[in-house]
């Protein structure tokens, strides 16, 4: 304590505690990469102050607007799985790798884009080009609308997932009847989680093995 000139363990009983000044909070890399016409909104607050975020438009975004590439760490197995986000993989040097984003400092804002649950709410399509993943708008996005994504047709085959198409667009090929059939879910025997493809289930089980 500088007032009484003594070294103390803890607070000084005579002069009280110090006034603590906190450092300014620095946004993560992912949040800093967000374009100025997009914004993040907290959609849900889970246990441990975990925020479920969504990306929303602040102004009209034209059709055929491309975002990307998606920034993540190449990994042979998925270490961070979120059922509200797309699982992404790429081909690199003849191998198939996951684009993993275990935290906000190793990815960009695209990691916050949630997957589309149906044709009506899909605004983006994800596809692979030259070993990178990009998102492109498939229709104009109005202000205050959330950006939601699903796989392009060819990329859906690569990811062993079903295809989702925008009904409103006349230049999009219709989905064959077989493609519309739901994929039989693969169920994890350890925790009961369901996955659309065997490769995702296999990667998920690898996580359980590592934890054990």
Order of alpha helices (4+ residues) and beta strands (2+ residues): alpha-beta-beta-beta-beta-beta-beta-beta-beta-beta-beta-alpha-alpha-beta-beta-alpha
